[in-house]
Amino acid sequence: MRNEEEAIFSQQVEYHVLAGLVVHPEVFPEICRYINEKDFYNQVHHTIFRVLSSILVKKLEVDPILLVDKIVSMNVRFKDEIDIATYIDNMTYTQIKPDGVIDNARLLLKYRMRRDTVNTAKDLINYAHKCGNESVDEIISTSDRIYNKKIRSYTSDDDPEDLLENLGDVIEERGNNPIKDIGLPTPWTEFNRMYGGLRPGNIYAVCSRPGHGKTTWINEICLRTAYNSKIPCLMLDTEVETSDIQFRTAAAILGVPFHYLETGKWRRNEEMFTKVRKLLPELKKYKGVKHMYVASKNVDQICALVRRWHMSEVGRGNPCIVSYDYIKLTGEKLASNENSWEKIGQKITALNELSKEINAPMIVANQLNKAGESGATGRPQDDSAAFAASDFLQQYASYTGIFRRKTNEERGLDGEDFGTHKLITTKSRFQGEEAPGHLDQVRRRLPNGSISYESVYLNYEVVNFRVDERGSLRHIIARDNERYLAEGGAEADGEIFD
């Protein structure tokens, strides 16, 4: 009586693949991408493929006699006593076409997938018997890891694609059916024009010193992008609990100070009372936005949580947006020979893989070190060298930027119309309609008449937990040029240097 695992294989399919490789060895490069010796459940077939593939990898001709000699020299004892020479000789007479070999190889992969599914289920059953002392979160995340580790091994495509062969057709099709942006449009026009919105399957990282507003920026971009595009959103927070975020979000939407909403004093102010009563129904329109305080959850638990949310509330292939605030150790345990930055690197890698798995943009926050507050010149160090913890973030994120309050000097230079904060991009893998270019620098005339070369940054006004865009450095330079021309100067500033 065969057990459940043994029933999921086909001796005939295995035989056809082996015979096909003996007769048509030229198909080996096509099928070796997705099958290996583990696909052959039968012991004899497993051994034949092992030896046969070692010959084919070296691009040698398949000589049945040499194949038999190699197998015999291994001194393998088969459970079923067979004449291996006769068995392989019969393969040479098999009537099968090259396409048939490929079709049978695909069937073989399917049998292995089914066997692996059974074995994975057994692993889950064994774990379920042993995890009685673990927490609910640990049980869920470990079960999720056992299952997804095997499933993800079948979802990667290792085939290289022709770079330009069909590109002409794609360009023509896009020309006939143009789209505004590839990514999800954010609530900020300049960000969209420069960076093309938020692309699915990519990490967007915003970094700052504590208290500079990165949480507010991230919550705003997620909340309003989800609202405008009518898509689900999941915000994961290691710092602020849901009740606090609720009042902050309400303050931004209603335009009423956080303190008055949190204490209930809005009812004693006639103007606030009228505004709240009028706009309160607007809050219900954000029902697809979820928030969770995850300060004690490790990255495996985070990934399991996101997968469950995605499966139950988004669905495969549907758009969504996820945020994680912020990158640090939260329940991850360090091995005796392991550094914290290595563990954080593993965490960033896992989040990057997760964003690709669910095909959603993931907005993450990271801290800056003290150089981000005051560099050697006394001004903030606005580059990736100020990023805390791990270089993995700069490596894996498609976009990284520094979000901070403007210094008093900067606010005086830029003017009140251009906001309280600035976003300095340190890396952008994608470009929008008005991409800034590689070096992204413009020439700026300072009040004392000197010229400086500065990277283009975006301006934001942050008031009462609401973040509104206030143009870019280019707009500031355009304003300054108008003043300079009015005073009789020559038009020269604002030139872009890429």
C-alpha positions in Angstrom: 0.0 0.0 0.0 1.6 3.2 -1.2 1.6 6.1 1.2 0.4 9.6 0.2 3.8 10.9 -0.8 4.6 7.9 -3.0 1.4 8.2 -4.9 2.4 11.6 -6.3 4.8 10.6 -9.1 4.7 9.1 -12.5 7.2 6.5 -13.5 6.1 6.8 -17.2 6.7 10.6 -17.2 10.1 10.1 -15.6 11.0 7.5 -18.2 9.9 9.7 -21.1 12.1 12.6 -20.0 15.2 10.3 -19.6 14.6 8.6 -22.9 14.0 12.0 -24.6 17.4 13.3 -23.3 19.2 10.2 -24.6 17.5 10.6 -28.0 17.5 14.5 -28.1 20.3 15.7 -25.9 20.0 19.2 -27.5 16.9 19.9 -25.3 18.8 19.7 -22.1 19.6 23.4 -21.8 15.9 24.1 -22.1 14.7 21.8 -19.3 17.7 21.9 -16.9 16.4 25.4 -15.8 13.5 23.9 -13.9 14.1 20.2 -13.3 16.9 18.4 -11.4 17.5 15.0 -9.9 14.9 15.7 -7.1 12.2 15.5 -9.8 12.9 11.8 -10.3 11.3 9.9 -7.5 12.1 6.4 -8.9 15.6 5.4 -7.6 16.8 4.1 -10.9 15.6 7.2 -12.8 17.2 9.4 -10.1 20.6 7.8 -10.7 20.3 7.8 -14.5 19.5 11.5 -14.6 22.4 12.3 -12.2 24.9 10.6 -14.4 23.2 11.8 -17.7 23.1 15.4 -16.6 26.8 15.3 -15.6 27.6 14.3 -19.2 25.3 16.8 -20.8 26.6 19.7 -18.7 30.0 19.1 -20.2 28.4 19.1 -23.7 29.5 15.6 -24.4 27.7 13.2 -26.7 25.4 10.7 -25.0 26.9 7.3 -25.5 24.6 4.7 -24.0 27.5 2.3 -23.4 29.5 5.1 -21.6 26.4 6.0 -19.6 25.9 2.4 -18.4 29.6 2.1 -17.5 29.5 5.2 -15.3 26.4 4.0 -13.5 27.9 0.5 -12.9 31.1 2.1 -11.6 29.1 3.8 -8.9 28.2 0.4 -7.3 24.6 1.5 -6.7 22.3 -1.2 -5.5 18.8 -0.7 -6.8 15.8 -2.0 -4.9 14.3 -3.4 -8.0 16.9 -5.8 -9.6 17.1 -4.6 -13.2 19.5 -5.0 -16.0 20.6 -1.3 -16.3 22.3 -1.9 -19.7 19.1 -3.3 -21.3 17.0 -0.6 -19.6 19.0 2.2 -21.1 19.3 0.5 -24.5 15.5 0.4 -24.7 15.4 4.1 -24.2 17.3 4.7 -27.4 14.3 3.2 -29.3 11.7 5.5 -27.7 9.7 7.4 -30.2 9.5 11.0 -28.7 9.9 14.4 -30.3 11.9 17.3 -28.7 8.7 19.2 -27.8 7.4 16.0 -26.1 10.5 15.9 -23.9 9.9 19.5 -22.8 6.2 18.9 -22.1 7.1 15.8 -20.0 9.7 17.7 -18.1 7.1 20.3 -17.1 4.8 17.6 -15.9 7.7 16.2 -13.9 8.1 19.6 -12.2 4.4 19.6 -11.3 4.7 16.2 -9.6 7.6 17.5 -7.5 5.6 20.6 -6.5 2.8 18.3 -5.4 5.2 16.1 -3.4 6.8 19.2 -1.8 3.4 20.5 -0.9 2.7 17.3 1.0 6.0 17.4 2.7 5.5 21.1 3.7 2.1 20.1 5.1 3.9 17.4 7.2 6.4 20.0 8.4 3.6 22.2 9.5 1.9 19.3 11.3 5.1 18.5 13.1 5.6 22.1 14.1 2.1 22.3 15.3 2.8 19.5 17.7 5.9 21.2 19.1 4.9 24.8 19.4 2.8 24.7 22.5 5.0 27.1 24.5 5.3 29.7 21.8 3.3 32.9 21.5 0.5 33.3 18.9 2.6 35.7 16.9 5.5 33.2 16.9 3.3 30.3 15.8 1.8 32.4 12.9 5.1 33.8 11.7 6.9 30.4 11.8 4.1 28.6 10.1 4.0 31.3 7.4 7.8 31.0 6.9 7.6 27.2 6.6 4.9 27.5 3.9 6.2 30.5 2.0 9.9 29.4 1.9 8.9 26.5 -0.3 6.2 28.3 -2.4 8.6 31.2 -3.2 11.2 28.8 -4.6 8.8 28.1 -7.5 7.9 31.6 -8.3 11.2 33.0 -9.5 11.9 33.2 -13.2 15.5 32.5 -14.1 15.1 33.1 -17.8 17.0 36.0 -19.3 14.9 38.1 -21.6 15.8 39.6 -24.9 16.6 43.2 -24.2 15.3 44.9 -27.3 13.6 42.4 -29.6 10.0 43.4 -28.8 10.6 46.8 -27.4 9.5 48.6 -30.6 6.1 47.1 -30.3 5.8 48.1 -26.6 6.8 51.7 -27.5 4.2 51.8 -30.2 1.5 50.4 -27.9 2.4 53.0 -25.2 2.3 55.7 -27.9 -1.2 54.6 -28.9 -2.4 54.3 -25.3 -0.4 56.8 -23.2 -0.6 56.8 -19.4 0.2 59.6 -17.1 2.6 57.8 -14.8 3.8 54.2 -14.2 3.6 54.5 -10.5 0.8 55.3 -8.1 0.4 59.1 -8.0 1.2 60.7 -4.7 -0.7 63.8 -3.4 2.4 65.9 -4.4 2.7 67.1 -8.0 6.4 67.9 -8.0 7.3 64.5 -6.5 5.3 62.8 -9.2 6.8 64.9 -12.0 10.3 64.3 -10.8 10.1 60.6 -9.7 7.0 59.2 -11.4 5.0 58.3 -8.3 5.3 55.1 -6.3 6.1 52.0 -8.3 4.8 48.6 -7.1 7.4 46.2 -5.8 9.9 48.9 -4.7 11.0 50.4 -1.4 10.9 54.1 -0.9 13.0 55.2 2.1 12.8 58.5 3.9 15.3 59.3 6.6 15.6 62.1 9.3 16.7 62.8 12.8 14.1 62.2 15.5 11.3 64.8 15.6 11.8 66.1 12.1 8.5 64.8 10.8 9.4 61.6 8.8 6.4 59.8 10.4 4.1 62.6 9.5 5.5 62.6 5.9 5.1 58.8 5.6 1.6 58.8 7.0 0.5 61.6 4.7 1.9 60.0 1.5 0.3 56.7 2.4 -3.1 58.0 3.5 -3.6 60.4 0.7 -2.2 58.2 -2.0 -4.6 55.4 -0.9 -7.5 57.8 -0.7 -6.9 59.3 -4.1 -6.3 56.0 -5.8 -9.0 54.1 -3.9 -6.7 51.3 -2.8 -6.0 49.5 0.6 -3.2 50.8 2.8 -1.4 49.2 5.7 0.7 51.4 8.0 3.0 49.5 10.5 4.5 51.6 13.2 7.2 50.8 15.8 7.0 54.2 17.5 3.4 55.6 17.7 0.3 53.6 18.9 -2.9 53.6 16.8 -4.9 55.9 19.1 -2.3 58.7 18.7 -2.1 58.2 14.9 -5.9 58.4 14.7 -6.0 61.8 16.3 -3.0 63.1 14.3 -4.7 61.9 11.1 -8.0 63.5 12.0 -6.2 66.8 12.8 -4.6 66.8 9.3 -7.9 66.0 7.6 -10.2 68.2 9.6 -7.8 71.1 10.0 -8.3 71.3 13.7 -5.3 71.2 16.2 -4.5 67.8 17.6 -4.8 69.0 21.2 -8.3 70.2 20.8 -9.4 66.9 19.2 -7.6 64.7 21.7 -9.1 66.6 24.7 -12.5 67.2 23.3 -12.1 71.0 23.7 -13.1 71.5 20.0 -16.8 71.5 21.2 -16.1 74.7 23.2 -14.8 76.6 20.2 -17.6 77.7 17.8 -15.3 77.8 14.7 -13.8 74.4 15.5 -17.2 73.0 16.3 -18.6 74.0 12.9 -15.6 72.7 11.0 -15.6 69.3 12.8 -19.3 68.8 12.3 -19.0 69.6 8.6 -16.0 67.5 7.9 -16.4 64.6 10.3 -18.2 62.4 7.6 -15.0 62.7 5.5 -13.2 60.4 7.9 -15.3 57.4 6.9 -14.0 57.7 3.3 -10.6 56.4 4.5 -12.0 53.0 5.6 -9.4 51.1 3.5 -6.5 52.4 5.6 -5.3 50.2 8.4 -2.7 50.9 11.1 -0.9 48.6 13.6 1.5 49.2 16.4 4.3 46.6 15.9 7.1 47.6 18.3 7.7 44.1 19.5 7.3 42.1 16.3 10.3 40.8 14.4 10.6 40.8 10.7 9.2 37.3 10.2 6.1 38.3 12.2 5.9 41.5 10.2 6.0 39.6 6.9 3.4 37.1 8.0 1.1 40.0 9.1 1.5 41.7 5.8 0.8 38.5 3.8 -2.4 37.8 5.8 -3.6 41.4 5.3 -2.8 41.2 1.6 -4.5 37.9 1.2 -7.7 38.9 3.0 -8.1 42.6 2.1 -6.2 43.2 -1.1 -6.0 40.0 -3.2 -3.4 38.8 -5.6 -2.7 41.2 -8.4 -4.5 44.2 -6.9 -2.8 47.4 -6.0 -2.1 48.5 -2.4 0.5 50.5 -0.4 2.4 49.5 2.8 4.5 51.6 5.2 7.0 50.6 7.9 8.1 53.2 10.4 11.0 52.7 11.2 13.9 50.4 10.4 15.4 49.1 13.7 15.6 45.9 15.7 12.2 45.0 17.0 12.2 41.5 18.5 15.0 40.1 16.3 17.5 38.1 18.3 21.2 38.4 17.7 23.4 35.4 17.5 26.6 35.4 19.6 28.8 36.3 16.5 26.3 38.6 14.9 26.3 42.5 14.8 23.1 44.6 14.9 23.8 46.1 11.5 24.0 42.6 10.0 20.6 41.8 11.5 19.1 45.1 10.2 20.5 44.3 6.8 18.7 41.0 6.9 15.5 42.9 7.9 15.8 45.3 5.0 16.4 42.4 2.6 13.3 40.6 3.9 11.2 43.8 3.5 12.5 44.3 0.0 11.6 40.7 -1.0 8.2 41.2 0.6 7.4 44.3 -1.4 8.2 42.4 -4.6 6.2 39.4 -3.5 3.0 41.4 -3.0 4.0 43.8 -5.8 3.3 46.9 -3.8 5.3 50.1 -3.0 6.6 50.0 0.5 7.4 53.3 2.3 9.9 52.9 5.1 11.5 55.3 7.5 15.1 55.3 8.8 17.0 57.4 11.3 19.9 59.6 10.5 23.0 59.7 12.6 24.2 62.9 14.3 25.8 64.1 11.1 22.3 64.5 9.8 21.8 67.2 12.5 25.0 69.0 12.2 27.9 68.2 9.9 31.5 69.4 10.0 30.4 72.8 8.6 27.8 73.2 11.3 25.0 72.5 8.7 23.2 69.1 8.3 25.0 66.5 6.2 22.5 65.9 3.5 23.8 62.7 1.9 23.6 58.9 2.4 26.7 58.9 4.7 24.3 60.2 7.4 22.1 57.2 7.2 22.0 55.2 10.4 22.3 51.4 10.9 23.0 49.7 7.5 24.1 50.4 3.9 21.5 47.8 2.8 18.8 50.5 2.7 20.7 52.6 0.2 21.4 49.4 -1.8 17.9 48.0 -2.0 15.6 51.0 -1.9 14.6 52.4 -5.3 14.3 55.8 -3.7 16.1 57.4 -0.7 15.7 60.9 0.6 16.3 63.0 3.7 13.3 64.8 5.1 14.1 67.5 7.7 13.1 70.9 9.0 14.8 73.8 7.3 17.3 75.7 9.4 16.5 79.4 10.2 19.1 80.4 7.6 17.4 78.3 5.0 13.9 79.5 5.8 15.2 83.1 5.5 16.8 82.3 2.2 13.9 80.4 0.7 11.1 82.5 2.1 8.0 81.7 4.0 6.1 80.8 0.8 8.3 77.7 0.3 7.5 75.9 3.5 9.0 74.6 6.7 10.7 71.4 5.5 12.7 70.1 2.6 13.2 66.6 1.0 16.7 66.1 -0.4 16.8 63.1 -2.7 20.0 60.9 -2.4 19.0 58.2 -4.8 16.2 57.7 -7.3 16.1 54.6 -9.6 13.1 55.9 -11.6 12.3 59.1 -13.3 9.2 61.1 -13.9 8.1 63.5 -16.6 10.5 66.2 -15.4 13.3 64.0 -14.1 16.1 66.1 -12.5 18.9 64.1 -14.1 21.9 62.3 -12.7 23.7 65.0 -10.7 20.6 67.1 -10.2 22.3 70.4 -9.5 21.3 73.9 -10.3 23.1 77.3 -10.1 21.7 79.6 -7.5 22.5 83.2 -6.9 22.7 84.1 -3.2 21.7 87.5 -1.7 25.4 88.6 -1.4 25.8 88.1 -5.2 27.8 84.9 -5.0 26.9 81.8 -6.9 26.4 78.3 -5.4 25.6 75.0 -6.9 22.9 73.0 -5.1 21.0 69.8 -5.5 17.3 70.3 -6.3 15.1 69.6 -3.3 11.4 69.7 -2.7 9.7 72.0 -0.3 6.9 71.1 2.2 4.8 73.0 4.6 4.1 70.8 7.7 1.3 72.2 10.0 -0.9 70.3 12.3 0.3 66.9 11.0 -0.7 67.9 7.4 2.1 67.9 4.7 1.6 70.1 1.6 4.1 70.5 -1.2 5.5 74.0 -1.9 7.4 73.5 -5.1 11.1 72.8 -5.6 14.4 74.7 -5.5 13.8 75.5 -9.2 10.7 77.5 -8.2 12.7 79.4 -5.6 15.4 80.2 -8.2 12.7 81.3 -10.7 11.4 83.7 -8.1 14.9 85.0 -7.4 15.6 85.5 -11.1 12.5 87.6 -11.5 13.7 89.9 -8.7 17.2 90.0 -10.2 15.9 90.8 -13.7 13.7 93.5 -12.2 16.8 95.1 -10.8 18.6 95.0 -14.2 20.6 91.8 -13.9 21.3 89.3 -16.7 19.3 86.1 -16.9 21.8 83.3 -16.2 20.8 81.5 -13.0 18.8 78.4 -12.6 20.8 76.5 -15.3 20.8 72.8 -14.6 24.0 70.9 -14.4 23.6 67.1 -15.0 
